[in-house]
Every structure is written in C-alpha cells, then in structure tokens.
Amino acid sequence: MIAERRAPGFADLYTPKLVTILRERYRLADLKADAVAGLTVAIVALPLSMAIAIASGVTPDRGLYAAIVGGFVVSALGGSRFQIGGPAGAFIVLVAATVERHGVDGLLLATLLSGVMLLAIGFLRLGTFIKYIPYPVTVGFTAGIAVIIFASQIKDLLGLTLAGKEPGPIVPKVEALAAALPSLNGAALLVAALAIGSILALRRFRPHWPAFLIAVAAASLLAWALHLPVETIGSRFGGIPQSLPAPHLPAFSLATVTEVLPAALAFALLGGIESLLSAVVADAMSGRRHRSNCELVAQGVANIASALFGGICVTGTIARTATNVRSGARGPVSGMLHAVFLLLFMLVAAPLASFIPLPALAAVLVVVAWNMAEKHEFAVLLRASPGDAVVLLATFGLVVFRDLTEGILVGFGLAALLFLHRMAQAVDVEHRPLVAEDAADAADERAPYDARLASDPDVIVYRISGAFFFGAAGAVGAALDRLGERPKAYVIDLSEVPLLDSTAAATIAGFVRKAERQGASVTLAGARPAIRRVLLTHGVRPPQVLFAASVAEAARPAA
C-alpha cells in the first residue's frame, strides 16, 4: 500500500538541525569529533574575524563578537548540520560604507533590522526564491568584491601614509594610494610578504595546518623581536577587550531607521544569498540536505543577537564551513564549540592580539580576495556566450566602480531580459498540417495529424510549441495574423505548451475574435488543465471557442 504524501508542516521546515542530531542519539564519539572540528575552525576564524572587522572600518573586537555570538546562534538554530556563521569578506564594502555614512550605531541598527528582515523572509518561506540568482551575477559580484577588498588592503599592506582620509570609491582610492607610494614602509612590506609567503607555502606543503593563524603568529613574532616600525592592533585600536559586552539595543528613531533601511535590506539580501550558497556547498560535500527557510530564520536571529552585543553582520561563511566538513564534524555542535573556543581566546589571550601587525592581517585578506575572485569561472563565462559575458561584465563593473546593490539589480535585470529573449526565441508556431504517414516512418517522435486535416482545405491547424508568455506573444500573434486563407475552422494545438500567461491568453482571445468576424470557428486542442483555467479566466470560453483533448478529436466530425 502506497503511503499518502503530505505537505511539509511547520516542524518539518523549521526544526533546527541540532534537534535532529540529538534525536539521532548523539554520542561521546560525535562530541569528540565535533570538538576537534570546532577548534580547527576557530583557529581559522580568529584572524579572519579581526581582519574583516578592521577592513570594514570598525575595531577588531566587533568581528570577534559577530563570530562568537552570531556563530553560536547560527549553529544552534540553523537548518544546516555544518554551517559556520560569522563575519564574511563579501560584507566588507557594505559595512564600511554604512559606517562612513551612519557611524557604528547606524551599522548596529542596520544589522539588527537585517536580522528582522531575514526572519520575515524565512517565515514567509521565500528562501527558495533567493536561490534564483543567475550564475553570471554571482560570479561578477564576487569578483568585484574581491577587487574592492584587495584595493582596501593596499594601504596597510605597504604601510602607506596618506595625506588625508582614504577615499571610498575605487578610482579616487587608487589615485590617493599612488600619490602616497613614496611613503612606502619597507618593514610593513616585509611583514606582509612573509605572511603571504607563509600562507601559500603552508597551503602547498601542509594543507591541513592552520595557515592563517601560523602566518599571523610568525609575522607578529618577527615584528616584536626585531622591533619593526609597523602598525599593530595595539597601536591603532589599543587592543581588544577580554570579555563580551552587555547586550543593549542600539540607539534609534524613526528618522535613523529610515536612513539605514537601504543598508539593512542590502545586508539581508546578501546575507541570505551567502548563507544559502554556503549551505549548498556543505550539502555537496557531506551528502546531506539543509532546510533553507530554517537557515534564514537562524541567520535573522544571529544578526539580531550580534547587533545587541555590538557585533557586525553575520552570514554563512563558505571557507569556514568547508573547513568544518573536512575536519570531520558530525553536526551543529562543532559550530557552537567554534564560538566557545573564540570566546575562550578573548577571555585568556586577548592581550596577545595587541602585538598583531596590521600588514599581516592585510595579507590574510589579500589571500582571501584572491581565492574568492573565481578567476576560472570568470574566464569561462566570458567565453560562454555574448549574453552571459554582458551580464558578468555589467555586474562586475558596477560593483567595482558604482555600487554593490546597483550591480546586483542591474545584473539580475539584464540576466532576466536575456532569459526572456531566449525563451521567446524557443517558441515556435507551425501552421503546415502534417501529412498522415506510417508511424514507423516518422522522422520525429510526434504523432502525425489526422488524415482528414491533411486533406481538408477548410481546416487549418496551428501547432504552438514552447512556453507561450508575454515575451513570445508578439511573435506568436504576428504568425497567427498572417492568414492568407479564409477557412471554416482553425485548430490551435496547445499540447506542447507547458506555460501560458495572461498576455498569451489575450493574444489567443484576439485571434478568436478575428476568426469569429471571418465566420470561422476555433478549437483549442490539447490544452492542459492549468492552461485552460487561464484561458477561461480571460474569456476564452465556449461558444466562441471549443476545447478538444487532441487534434484528432477536433478533427472528428460532429455526431
């Protein structure tokens, strides 16, 4: 007996994977594996969280707050077994721009509002639609972010001294950095080169070692031992605190909420896309499946919690999530422990962070930017088709030279128009009735039309193939209007039309009215139930038009 399938309920969609793991009899061996994976990820996340925060224009402790508080919530409430939450490189430009326009309080308010938006997106079950971002848009956006991150690290990488504040836009930034080249600090360049070289060498010969942490530690030791004249976390920020701050709401008013709303929306959309993409990567590596809407709800709660503790934006991080899977994690406990290990670092070893040279953290982000640029995919898309190349370059150019949100919106719009154009070209209208023939001799797999239609001059058959929607309505309408004959009957075969929208229904209604003026009848054959409902809604109904299950039935003489 076949079990009846039921629609997924609230519990099926929003039960955290932590609950699922605990129901599966979580054992001590699983805890040990998760502890090792959590420690490994924490070692990777420690320098990254501080580096991303500094590049975003805030103090390094705010990156750690996001990784600790947000990372714990993402793993505890999320819909993925292996997702690691925390600050991400893709947010650097958005966060820096928000801090510059609205200050740190505005950033925290935007982060909190983005969490509320993500909660709404998750509970409205819109997570499925966020995944419909065209591939050229994501590649162009990611490559643009990588260029901006690299440009933002040149100052600390070379130890440059600027005459004024470093500009935000890429062109003035490059001009200011070029003008400051005579102030290049050889010691800073040496530290950065050592860090980059160490990272590349460790990844080449010891890929399982924590390259970022070892490189930063080695650069810090070198700078301290040789008393190199380079900026450190201590000299610029005074170090990091040894505890989490007490949670508190950021100051806000109706005016400030209105001001930061666009930034909050950008945080929510980018965070949703990044987190679901990271969850998909984890699924591919582990063979598991995540709950997208549950994941978005967790991301929402994580951003609210991060803002309450003074942290920056939180999202799923692909590199740290992949490290978690490769380190043998068994479930979300590893992500929760990664946050606990980061908290222990703050409580115990925070004073050591004062000795970390900023050129070393800049080197970490330069490597991150190089890895996230997706250079191979960029080159493939440039060769794939002119349309994909245009979408890719438009998104990339706008992200680098204009604005992140503008780049995504324009890229998505161009990709949608390109898709509609391709779909419209795929629609075909055939009005030559096929001659009856033996089925074994048919050149294709379509059944031939009824023999009476092939020989009856008073009946003309039109076959429409493909999605019949507003993009193709003009071409189909023009084909239907080219009527050289004046038959007694038209048969429109819709059996190969999987989709029909309101514009297409209006086109058919117009054709029916024209045929009626000529004294000809119209029969619609093979229309699926969903298509028939659309047609009936738009007034395409008997007696003006007849419906038949097939062309053969339409050709059958009335009894």
Buried (B, 14 or more C-beta within 10 A) or exposed (E): EEEEEEEEEEEEBBBBBBEBBEEEEBEEEBBEBBBBBBBBBBBBBBBBBBBBBBBBBBBBBBBBBBBBBBBBBBBBBBBBBBBBBBBBBBBBBBBBBBBEBBEBBBBBBBBBBBBBBBBBBBBEBBBEEBEEBBBBBBBBBBBBBBBBBBBBBBBBBBBBEBEEEBBBEBEEBEEBBEEBEEEEBEBBBBBBBBBBEBBBEBBEEEEEEBBBBBBBBBBBEBBEEEEBEBBBBBEBBEBBBEEBEEEEEBEBEEEBBEBBBEBBBBBBBBBBBBBBBBBBBBBEBBEBEBBBBBBBBBBBBBBBBBBBBBBBBBBBBBBBBBBBBBBEBBBBBBBBBBBBBBBEBBEEEBEBBBBBBBBBBBBBBBBBBBBBBBEEBBEEBBEBEEBBBBBBBBBBBBBBBBBBBEBBBBBBEBBBEBBBEEBBEEBBBBBEBBEBEEEEEEEEEEEBBBBBBBEBEEBBBBBBBBBBBBBBBEBBBEBBEEBEEEBEBBBBBBBBBEBBBEBBBBBBBBBBEBBBEEEBBBBBBBBBEEBBEBBBEBEBBEEBBBBBEBBBBBBEEEE
